[in-house]
Amino acid sequence: MPIDIHTDLTALQTANFLTLETLKLVDVGKLPNQRTLIIPDEGYTIVDMDLDRADAQFVAWEANDESLKQILKEGLDLHHENAKAIWGDHVKKKSPERQLAKRFCHAVNYGAYPKKLARSLGLSIQTAEWIYARWFQIHPGIREWHKRVKADLFSKRLVKNPFGYERYYFDRPEKCINEALAWCPQSAVGIIINTAWDNIDTNLPAVEVLMQVHDSLTMQVPTDQVLALLPLIQEQSLIKVPYDDPLIIPVGFKISDESWGAANDPCEDGKNPHLYQQLKEGLDNAKRKAA
């Protein structure tokens, strides 16, 4: 059965289980991995499937940005490539610029401005303004996407995602810009992951979906069938997004006989090469059919 877990500190405080004094003793940084609480039934294996960099894929396709699309198609480290584009090829994968690019570019893509970025990321306003200008210089298509969303918001009070769904806004348009920018990619992600869930539930009775978390599904499958089922789960989850250049978002897998928190890539370090090849061929076939 699907799992429903709630954490309600207010209720605990009301019941006198938590007080201000006991809360002071909680070191949030040392809490255990809560995903280890989700364990499979006997004879079953946990499978975690997630869409590969889903939000970034939609931003690249909405902007029709060929350089970002190519990075994603080739499976390169997006944040490292973005950092190199901003600061130069000398930037290494472990350089602090990579993490800064990850946080900065994601926020800018969804409408953040330099003053707020400077405050939240601990930068000077001058530095934030330089990175901001540099990002749009490299990727002008993102700015054009922002302009299209703003034009629809101010003229029609709506935005539309690539599947044709519309959302109307009734507040002042200037207050809704960031929310409208985020809605398009994130609503489309929801459509893909829920369509995948429906496909799996309809066509793969051996697979039991336990929960959905934004761009991922957690499920359990019979342990003796797990490697055979992964390519079938992938097939049900590669959903065509109807852009002029059709988008198929790849999926990744982690599995564990122990718990959700212990799940690892089944093809990591060269393991299960036949499975790796099956998954690669399945993705390639889906992209050819979508083209």
C-alpha positions as CSV (number, residue, x, y, z in Angstrom):
1,M,0.0,0.0,0.0
2,P,1.2,3.6,-0.6
3,I,3.0,5.0,2.5
4,D,1.8,8.3,4.1
5,I,4.3,9.8,6.6
6,H,3.6,13.0,8.5
7,T,5.8,15.0,10.8
8,D,3.9,17.5,12.9
9,L,6.0,19.2,15.6
10,T,3.0,21.3,16.6
11,A,1.0,18.3,17.5
12,L,3.9,16.9,19.5
13,Q,4.3,20.1,21.4
14,T,0.6,20.2,22.2
15,A,0.8,16.7,23.6
16,N,3.8,17.9,25.7
17,F,6.2,15.5,23.9
18,L,8.3,18.5,22.8
19,T,9.1,21.6,24.7
20,L,11.4,24.5,23.8
21,E,14.1,23.0,26.0
22,T,13.9,19.6,24.3
23,L,13.9,21.2,20.8
24,K,17.2,22.9,21.7
25,L,18.7,19.5,22.1
26,V,17.9,18.3,18.6
27,D,20.8,18.6,16.3
28,V,19.2,18.5,12.8
29,G,22.5,18.0,11.1
30,K,22.9,14.6,12.8
31,L,19.5,13.1,12.2
32,P,19.5,9.7,10.6
33,N,18.6,9.1,7.0
34,Q,14.8,8.9,7.3
35,R,14.6,7.0,4.0
36,T,16.0,3.9,5.9
37,L,12.5,3.7,7.5
38,I,11.0,2.6,4.2
39,I,11.8,-1.1,3.9
40,P,10.5,-3.6,1.3
41,D,8.3,-6.6,2.1
42,E,10.0,-10.0,2.5
43,G,11.1,-11.2,-0.9
44,Y,10.9,-7.7,-2.5
45,T,13.4,-5.1,-3.5
46,I,13.0,-1.3,-3.2
47,V,13.3,0.4,-6.6
48,D,13.7,4.2,-6.7
49,M,13.2,5.7,-10.2
50,D,13.8,9.4,-10.8
51,L,13.7,11.7,-13.8
52,D,17.1,12.9,-14.8
53,R,17.5,16.7,-14.0
54,A,13.9,17.2,-14.9
55,D,13.5,20.9,-14.1
56,A,16.7,21.8,-16.0
57,Q,15.6,19.8,-19.0
58,F,12.4,21.8,-19.3
59,V,14.2,25.1,-18.8
60,A,16.6,24.2,-21.7
61,W,13.7,23.2,-24.0
62,E,11.5,26.2,-23.1
63,A,14.4,28.4,-23.9
64,N,15.3,26.4,-27.0
65,D,18.9,26.7,-25.8
66,E,21.0,24.3,-28.0
67,S,24.1,24.4,-25.7
68,L,22.1,23.4,-22.6
69,K,20.2,20.8,-24.5
70,Q,23.4,19.2,-25.8
71,I,24.9,19.1,-22.3
72,L,21.8,17.3,-21.1
73,K,21.6,14.9,-24.1
74,E,25.3,13.9,-23.6
75,G,24.7,13.3,-19.9
76,L,27.5,15.8,-18.8
77,D,27.7,17.4,-15.4
78,L,25.4,20.3,-16.0
79,H,26.6,22.4,-13.0
80,H,30.2,21.9,-13.9
81,E,29.6,22.9,-17.5
82,N,27.6,26.0,-16.4
83,A,30.5,27.0,-14.1
84,K,33.0,26.6,-16.9
85,A,30.8,28.7,-19.2
86,I,30.6,31.5,-16.6
87,W,34.2,31.6,-15.2
88,G,36.3,29.6,-17.7
89,D,37.6,26.1,-18.5
90,H,39.9,26.2,-15.5
91,V,37.0,25.5,-13.2
92,K,37.2,21.9,-11.8
93,K,34.4,19.6,-10.7
94,K,35.3,20.1,-7.0
95,S,35.7,23.9,-7.3
96,P,33.4,26.0,-5.2
97,E,32.2,27.7,-8.5
98,R,30.4,24.5,-9.4
99,Q,28.2,24.6,-6.3
100,L,27.6,28.3,-6.7
101,A,26.6,27.8,-10.4
102,K,24.2,25.1,-9.3
103,R,22.4,27.4,-6.8
104,F,22.7,30.6,-8.7
105,C,21.6,29.4,-12.2
106,H,18.6,27.4,-10.8
107,A,17.4,30.5,-9.0
108,V,17.9,32.8,-12.0
109,N,16.1,30.4,-14.3
110,Y,13.1,30.9,-12.0
111,G,13.2,34.6,-11.9
112,A,15.5,35.6,-9.0
113,Y,17.3,38.9,-9.2
114,P,20.9,39.9,-8.2
115,K,20.0,41.6,-4.9
116,K,18.1,38.6,-3.5
117,L,20.8,36.2,-4.8
118,A,23.6,38.3,-3.2
119,R,21.8,38.1,0.1
120,S,20.9,34.4,0.0
121,L,24.3,33.2,-1.4
122,G,26.6,35.5,0.6
123,L,27.8,37.4,-2.4
124,S,28.4,41.1,-3.0
125,I,25.8,42.7,-5.1
126,Q,28.5,43.6,-7.7
127,T,29.4,39.9,-8.0
128,A,25.8,38.7,-8.2
129,E,25.1,41.3,-10.9
130,W,28.1,40.2,-12.9
131,I,27.1,36.5,-12.8
132,Y,23.5,37.4,-13.6
133,A,24.5,39.4,-16.7
134,R,27.0,36.7,-17.7
135,W,24.4,33.9,-17.5
136,F,22.0,35.7,-19.8
137,Q,24.8,36.7,-22.1
138,I,25.6,33.0,-22.5
139,H,21.9,31.9,-22.6
140,P,19.8,34.6,-24.1
141,G,17.0,32.1,-24.8
142,I,16.3,31.9,-21.1
143,R,15.6,35.6,-21.0
144,E,13.3,35.3,-24.1
145,W,11.4,32.5,-22.3
146,H,11.0,34.8,-19.3
147,K,9.7,37.6,-21.6
148,R,7.1,35.2,-23.1
149,V,5.9,34.1,-19.7
150,K,5.6,37.7,-18.5
151,A,3.8,38.7,-21.7
152,D,1.2,36.0,-21.2
153,L,0.9,36.7,-17.5
154,F,0.3,40.5,-18.0
155,S,-1.9,40.2,-21.1
156,K,-3.9,37.0,-20.4
157,R,-3.4,36.3,-16.7
158,L,-2.3,32.8,-17.6
159,V,0.7,30.5,-18.4
160,K,0.7,27.3,-20.4
161,N,2.9,24.2,-20.1
162,P,4.1,22.1,-23.1
163,F,1.3,19.6,-22.6
164,G,-1.3,22.4,-23.2
165,Y,-2.5,22.8,-19.6
166,E,-3.1,26.4,-18.5
167,R,-3.0,28.1,-15.1
168,Y,-4.7,31.4,-14.4
169,Y,-3.5,33.9,-11.9
170,F,-5.8,36.4,-10.1
171,D,-3.2,38.3,-8.1
172,R,-1.3,41.3,-9.5
173,P,0.8,39.9,-12.4
174,E,4.0,41.5,-11.1
175,K,3.6,39.4,-7.9
176,C,3.2,36.1,-9.8
177,I,6.2,36.2,-12.2
178,N,8.4,33.8,-10.2
179,E,5.6,31.4,-9.5
180,A,4.5,31.4,-13.1
181,L,8.0,30.7,-14.3
182,A,8.3,27.8,-12.0
183,W,4.8,26.4,-12.7
184,C,5.6,25.5,-16.4
185,P,8.5,23.1,-15.8
186,Q,7.3,21.8,-12.4
187,S,3.7,21.1,-13.6
188,A,5.1,19.3,-16.6
189,V,7.3,17.2,-14.4
190,G,4.2,16.2,-12.4
191,I,2.4,15.2,-15.6
192,I,5.3,13.0,-16.6
193,I,5.8,11.2,-13.3
194,N,2.1,10.7,-12.8
195,T,1.7,9.3,-16.3
196,A,4.6,7.0,-15.7
197,W,2.9,5.9,-12.4
198,D,-0.4,5.2,-14.3
199,N,1.5,3.3,-17.0
200,I,3.3,1.1,-14.5
201,D,0.2,0.5,-12.4
202,T,-1.8,-0.5,-15.5
203,N,0.8,-2.5,-17.4
204,L,3.2,-4.0,-14.8
205,P,1.2,-5.8,-12.1
206,A,4.3,-7.2,-10.5
207,V,5.4,-3.6,-9.6
208,E,3.9,-1.9,-6.5
209,V,4.3,1.9,-6.5
210,L,4.7,3.0,-2.9
211,M,5.0,6.8,-3.2
212,Q,5.7,9.7,-5.5
213,V,8.2,12.5,-4.6
214,H,8.0,15.3,-7.2
215,D,10.2,13.8,-10.0
216,S,10.6,10.2,-8.6
217,L,8.7,7.1,-7.9
218,T,9.5,4.6,-5.1
219,M,8.3,1.1,-5.6
220,Q,8.9,-2.5,-4.6
221,V,9.2,-5.4,-7.0
222,P,9.9,-9.2,-6.5
223,T,13.6,-9.6,-5.8
224,D,13.9,-12.4,-8.3
225,Q,12.5,-10.2,-11.1
226,V,14.1,-6.9,-10.4
227,L,16.7,-6.8,-13.2
228,A,14.1,-8.0,-15.7
229,L,11.6,-5.4,-14.6
230,L,13.8,-2.3,-14.7
231,P,13.9,-2.0,-18.5
232,L,10.1,-2.5,-18.5
233,I,9.6,0.2,-15.9
234,Q,11.9,2.5,-17.9
235,E,9.8,1.8,-21.1
236,Q,6.6,2.9,-19.2
237,S,8.3,6.1,-17.9
238,L,9.8,7.6,-21.0
239,I,7.1,10.1,-21.8
240,K,7.3,12.3,-25.0
241,V,7.0,16.0,-24.3
242,P,5.6,17.6,-27.5
243,Y,8.1,20.4,-28.2
244,D,9.1,21.0,-31.8
245,D,12.3,19.2,-30.8
246,P,10.6,16.4,-28.8
247,L,11.9,15.9,-25.3
248,I,12.3,12.5,-23.7
249,I,13.6,12.8,-20.1
250,P,15.8,9.8,-19.2
251,V,15.2,8.0,-15.9
252,G,17.7,6.6,-13.4
253,F,17.3,3.7,-10.9
254,K,18.5,2.9,-7.5
255,I,17.7,-0.5,-5.8
256,S,18.1,-2.1,-2.4
257,D,16.9,-5.3,-0.7
258,E,17.3,-3.4,2.7
259,S,15.7,0.0,2.5
260,W,14.9,3.1,0.4
261,G,17.8,4.9,2.1
262,A,20.3,2.1,1.2
263,A,19.4,2.1,-2.5
264,N,22.2,2.3,-5.0
265,D,22.6,2.4,-8.8
266,P,22.5,-1.2,-10.0
267,C,24.9,-0.4,-12.8
268,E,27.4,1.5,-10.7
269,D,31.1,0.5,-11.1
270,G,30.4,-1.6,-14.1
271,K,27.9,-3.9,-12.4
272,N,25.2,-5.6,-14.5
273,P,26.5,-4.6,-17.9
274,H,23.7,-6.4,-19.7
275,L,21.1,-4.3,-17.8
276,Y,23.1,-1.1,-18.6
277,Q,23.0,-1.9,-22.3
278,Q,19.3,-2.7,-22.2
279,L,18.5,0.6,-20.5
280,K,20.7,2.5,-23.0
281,E,19.0,0.8,-26.0
282,G,15.6,1.5,-24.5
283,L,16.3,5.2,-24.2
284,D,17.7,5.4,-27.7
285,N,14.7,3.7,-29.1
286,A,12.3,6.0,-27.3
287,K,14.1,9.1,-28.6
288,R,14.0,7.7,-32.2
289,K,10.3,7.1,-31.9
290,A,9.6,10.5,-30.5
291,A,11.6,12.4,-33.2
